[in-house]
Amino acid sequence: MTVWAGRTATEIADAVRRKEVTPREVVAEHLARIAAQNARVGAFRVVRAAAAPAEADAVGARADLAELPLAGVPVAVKDNLPVRGESTRNGSAATPTAPAADDHETVARLRAAGAVVVGLTHVPELCVFGTTDGVHGIARNPWDPSRTAGGSSGGGAAAVAAGLVPIALGNDGMGSLRIPAAHCGLIGLKPGSGRVPAPLGDAWFGMSENGPLATTAADARLMFSVLAGEPVAAESVAGEPVAESVAAGANRRLKIAFSTRSPIAGVPVTKPYAALARQAGRLLAGAGHRLATAHPPYPLSFGAVVLARWTGGTAQDAEGLDPRLLTRRTRRHAAIGRAAERLGMLRPDHRAALNARLDPFFEEYDVLLTPALARRGPAARAWHERGWLANVAVNTLCSPMTPPWNLSGRPALAMPFGSLPTGLPGAVQLVGRPGSEHQLLDLAAQLERLNPWQRTAAGG
């Protein structure tokens, strides 16, 4: 008997299109795994145990089943994106409990492609911090449940890394896809500005983008293409891994800049993460790419600018919510954001100013390779019960490498590479020019072939 839980999205969709298995059978297996393991990793706030099988039946009855790129694929959705019929709590006790009337556009695109939403995943309150914990639960790293899954898309990363779903939909405003992907041994792609429909509202002044969490470059590419509204290659619909259909692109010699310099002054990258990034660079150089040590010209003011936007985005998201129901770290974060706005620190020209510095660098180099994180993730604990400064400190020390690419709007990808001395997955980050998402995925697919990883903590 074939076991479908733990298989890739590409494999599942191919089997469903060929009618080797029904969407209901696939979804039932995944729901059973969620029921058995979710308590250990804390991935889901809502499990759609009744609705998902019925929706799977509807997929199986579609006349265009043989053409659906995500036919019958179970998907988890981050709990800050509306899913029709479910409440969107955004990790908070202060948010409305009424069910959403409509799907977010990204959810609608996944469903149109044949995916089945099996649940909504845990996030920190208002998706502010890089540890996923709060009044609704704590998301843990499946490789070591004593450590955080990261945040803010931590529940989605825990779900994929535990093999509860093959792919998850999250978003990234300061690294919220890439941070949990790096902790949990996954690929997390933050698309460039405008490539995928953004989260609701101002999306942290345009810094936040929706994107995929996946265990392979092929699955990440397939999901990104669906989210971006791109036509999916005929090869993927026929069941061949999408990454293989673009192998020629991966073989093109790229000029790659390598840097372990932190964008935030005084926050260094620790030796284990720097060493893994160097090893990845050597592999890429051995594969024919031109590698050079070169550091992006991050401005000295970057830390202050990104703090203002981080807190300012939270202030916007907290408007209209009962502050008595918000945790104290969120209240303080929002208060600082309101002060930053009063002081004129949220200028609309920050993106343009940063890109004016970065553009010459990316004219010289096709891709930037960096460590994805600066140190291993903190313990899985109730960080929401601690003060604001403790939370900001642990976030900043762990993940200084991700925010520049939100402010600049450039695509960036975190992916597994090697292992840390603790045995947890290591990770590197790839950053590209606007519109280069597929080039980054090509490079990720090449690294995946050169240095394969175990896809999930459950094996495989």
Stockholm file with secondary structure:
# STOCKHOLM 1.0

chainA/1-460         MTVWAGRTATEIADAVRRKEVTPREVVAEHLARIAAQNARVGAFRVVRAAAAPAEADAVGARADLAELPLAGVPVAVKDNLPVRGESTRNGSAATPTAPAADDHETVARLRAAGAVVVGLTHVPELCVFGTTDGVHGIARNPWDPSRTAGGSSGGGAAAVAAGLVPIALGNDGMGSLRIPAAHCGLIGLKPGSGRVPAPLGDAWFGMSENGPLATTAADARLMFSVLAGEPVAAESVAGEPVAESVAAGANRRLKIAFSTRSPIAGVPVTKPYAALARQAGRLLAGAGHRLATAHPPYPLSFGAVVLARWTGGTAQDAEGLDPRLLTRRTRRHAAIGRAAERLGMLRPDHRAALNARLDPFFEEYDVLLTPALARRGPAARAWHERGWLANVAVNTLCSPMTPPWNLSGRPALAMPFGSLPTGLPGAVQLVGRPGSEHQLLDLAAQLERLNPWQRTAAGG
#=GR chainA/1-460 SS CCCCTTSCHHHHHHHHHTTSSCHHHHHHHHHHHHHHHHHHHCCEEEECTTHHHHHHHHHHTCTTGGGCTTTTCEEEEETTSCCBTSBCCTTCSSSCCSBBSSCCHHHHHHHHTTCEEEEEECCCGGGCSSSCEETTEECEETTEEEEECCSSSHHHHHHHHTTSCSEEEEEESSSTTHHHHHHHTCEEEECCTTSSCCCSTTHHHHTCEEEEEESSHHHHHHHHHHHTTCCCCHHHHTTSCGGGGGHHHHTSCCEEEECCCCSSTTCCCCHHHHHHHHHHHHHHHHTTCEEEECCCCCCTTHHHHHHHHHHHHHHHHHTTSCGGGSCHHHHHHHHHHHHHHHTTCCCTTHHHHHHHHHHHHHHHCSEEEEESCSSCCCBSSCGGGSCHHHHHHHHHHHCCSSTHHHHHTCCEEEEEEEECTTSSEEEEEEEECTTCHHHHHHHHHHHHHHSCCCSCTTCC
#=GC SS_cons         CCCCTTSCHHHHHHHHHTTSSCHHHHHHHHHHHHHHHHHHHCCEEEECTTHHHHHHHHHHTCTTGGGCTTTTCEEEEETTSCCBTSBCCTTCSSSCCSBBSSCCHHHHHHHHTTCEEEEEECCCGGGCSSSCEETTEECEETTEEEEECCSSSHHHHHHHHTTSCSEEEEEESSSTTHHHHHHHTCEEEECCTTSSCCCSTTHHHHTCEEEEEESSHHHHHHHHHHHTTCCCCHHHHTTSCGGGGGHHHHTSCCEEEECCCCSSTTCCCCHHHHHHHHHHHHHHHHTTCEEEECCCCCCTTHHHHHHHHHHHHHHHHHTTSCGGGSCHHHHHHHHHHHHHHHTTCCCTTHHHHHHHHHHHHHHHCSEEEEESCSSCCCBSSCGGGSCHHHHHHHHHHHCCSSTHHHHHTCCEEEEEEEECTTSSEEEEEEEECTTCHHHHHHHHHHHHHHSCCCSCTTCC
//
